[in-house]
Amino acid sequence: MPSQFLPPEFPEVAFSGRSNVGKSSLINKLIRRKALARVSSQPGKTATINFYRVDDIRLCDLPGYGYAKVSQSEKLRWSELVEGYFAADRDLRLVIQLIDSRHAPSQDDMSMINYLIDSQTPFVVALTKIDKLGVTARSQRLEAFKSEIGEDITLIPFSAVTGEGTQQLQQIIEEVTK
């Protein structure tokens, strides 16, 4: 599979998370394009690693994990593809781990976060769909995430609808890809 990857010519930022968590929407918002990364309401649409070159960096949209209604063999293929990406010799500067702000992190989310910690891969957590929470629910979920994920992990509330969190993520990407 690594032979199918683009050569590591540029610093890379990878986007990881469950199926339908908003990875493609976040990428589109970050680069101010409506349809560079294909967005779908159907989970599991991103079945390959999609690479997007933006100036002198590359954004990598990883296939989602979790509840996508695909065969076990396809889930295994996705898993091997993502594992191959992380094992390859790449100039990976940051992983943006997306979690739906409306729900506690899944076991898969926590496995990915633990993998990133154990492998010492720099990452931040983007809490997507934050605009769908009311003031009280938002406050409660943000507080809960601190104990569910950990106090020392950077959490960035994000909304593809309102743009909240976009500038903060852009600044982090700029800092790590200089």
Steps between C-alpha positions, in 0.01 A plus 500: 500500500773758577600475133162661421576802719630821351870549572562695823612823330317738732419530870172320566199553725270198533131503591375200696166407654183295482303467183276805448669712771573783256857449378431611143288795618780612732757481219274701269447766770873525576592565139193711423375274223151356496569175322868409486450210741185306409234528770226241545228436754562128445768365736799328347523697175873565543636152427854604411747751633437821313794738469448873442792728431447850637795732437802318646315252720291191440171426676418130537137396540506154658211254465261514794470223751200382696148437390525523120281232345768323303624144499751374755750448217462866398545615863813286522630653175440852640674407823803363315508810281500738797753288692720497190476878478609548862778240466639657181790744505298823459551859609190483721491819706155476657191283528170674548288243679130578451236405755131588483451749785150368571626163621765356729803364314447147371732212579645544149558872567685419821704227329611753239582763763698244699685393184591864427622550856699173502659573160572860608318632195399864548123540498208717601136403540241690298156470660277516195135600462529730802232725349243224556528533879316757708690713753443267797566175309812653344640599838422156644658313207815716499544437870436126456757475220772621737450193717414260214804589288738670739573846632827542310363435150418801284124507430370734231124546462428506126202574277505471123177703503610802705876472447573485873845350558615549141746779572646317800556184293651702214746661743603164645552355152706802399718468811574129453566518124744792495 
